[in-house]
Amino acid sequence: MLIDSLKRLEATVEAETEALSANAALDLDAVNRAKSRSLLELTRLARGLDVATLDAETGIVLARLRDKLIRNQEAVALHLRAVEEVGETLQASLQAAESDGTYSARLGRD
């Protein structure tokens, strides 16, 4: 049951990373719901779990999931930075459009 839950989360994270990397359309609400469900499920499963009893297969799945989460974090961070840059550009454009030029330096006056 734990492995199935980990594999579902792995598939969700991998699909999100691939979509972000390919600039493909992505239903962020659906992805966030799936990740939240997985987190809740894993939290419930981990309550009674003895880490010392985990088998090799579970360790392999956990290691693979960790690697996919790292790649996902990098992809999400890249897109977040792009959104921030677009926001900064829009803000600068709006400020420039609202300015009447009263306090700006005038060029070409000699």
Secondary structure, DSSP 8 states (H G I E B T S, - for coil): -HHHHHHHHHHHHHHHHHHHHTT----HHHHHHHHHHHHHHHHHHHHT--GGG--HHHHHHHHHHHHHHHHHHHHHHHHHHHHHHHHHHHHHHHHHHH--STTS---S--
